[in-house]
Amino acid sequence: MSLDKPSHYVWRIWAIPAALAVVISFGLLSALLGDRLMWKGMAWFSLAMPIIVAGWLTLRRRRV
Protein backbone atom coordinates (compact mmCIF):
# COMPACT_ATOMS: atom_id res chain seq x y z
CA MET A 1 0.00 0.00 0.00
CA SER A 2 1.42 3.32 -1.04
CA LEU A 3 1.61 6.23 1.38
CA ASP A 4 0.44 8.61 -1.36
CA LYS A 5 -3.16 7.39 -1.29
CA PRO A 6 -5.74 9.90 -0.04
CA SER A 7 -7.17 7.39 2.44
CA HIS A 8 -3.85 7.36 4.30
CA TYR A 9 -3.92 11.14 4.68
CA VAL A 10 -7.53 11.09 5.85
CA TRP A 11 -6.66 8.54 8.54
CA ARG A 12 -3.66 10.63 9.61
CA ILE A 13 -5.79 13.73 9.98
CA TRP A 14 -8.73 12.13 11.79
CA ALA A 15 -7.02 9.51 13.99
CA ILE A 16 -6.59 11.63 17.13
CA PRO A 17 -10.00 13.38 16.92
CA ALA A 18 -11.68 9.98 16.44
CA ALA A 19 -9.84 8.55 19.45
CA LEU A 20 -10.80 11.58 21.54
CA ALA A 21 -14.43 11.15 20.48
CA VAL A 22 -14.39 7.55 21.71
CA VAL A 23 -12.80 8.55 25.02
CA ILE A 24 -15.27 11.42 25.52
CA SER A 25 -18.21 9.14 24.71
CA PHE A 26 -16.96 6.65 27.27
CA GLY A 27 -16.59 9.46 29.81
CA LEU A 28 -20.10 10.73 29.22
CA LEU A 29 -21.61 7.27 29.49
CA SER A 30 -19.67 6.42 32.63
CA ALA A 31 -20.71 9.74 34.21
CA LEU A 32 -24.35 9.15 33.37
CA LEU A 33 -24.61 5.44 34.08
CA GLY A 34 -21.88 4.82 36.65
CA ASP A 35 -22.92 4.94 40.25
CA ARG A 36 -19.71 4.16 42.09
CA LEU A 37 -16.63 6.25 42.75
CA MET A 38 -14.56 4.26 40.25
CA TRP A 39 -16.92 5.19 37.41
CA LYS A 40 -16.96 8.83 38.45
CA GLY A 41 -13.16 8.90 38.50
CA MET A 42 -12.97 7.36 35.04
CA ALA A 43 -15.54 9.90 33.84
CA TRP A 44 -13.48 12.79 35.21
CA PHE A 45 -10.33 11.46 33.59
CA SER A 46 -12.04 10.76 30.26
CA LEU A 47 -13.71 14.16 30.10
CA ALA A 48 -10.47 15.92 31.08
CA MET A 49 -8.57 14.20 28.28
CA PRO A 50 -9.30 16.87 25.60
CA ILE A 51 -8.03 19.57 27.97
CA ILE A 52 -4.89 17.55 28.68
CA VAL A 53 -4.27 16.96 24.97
CA ALA A 54 -4.85 20.64 24.12
CA GLY A 55 -2.43 21.73 26.87
CA TRP A 56 0.17 19.23 25.75
CA LEU A 57 -0.10 20.37 22.12
CA THR A 58 0.10 24.04 23.17
CA LEU A 59 3.26 23.45 25.18
CA ARG A 60 4.75 21.36 22.41
CA ARG A 61 4.06 24.06 19.85
CA ARG A 62 5.70 26.77 21.99
CA ARG A 63 8.91 24.74 22.31
CA VAL A 64 9.26 24.16 18.59
C-alpha angles and dihedrals in degrees: 000000000000121000090222094074116113092231090064091054092047091053091048092052098044103035098092096040090049091050091048090050090055092048092047091048090052090049093051093048093047091049092050100039104026116094103179132075092253091060092046091051092050089048092053092048094046094048092046092053096089090052091049092048092047091050092048092050091047092052092044092051093051092054094051 
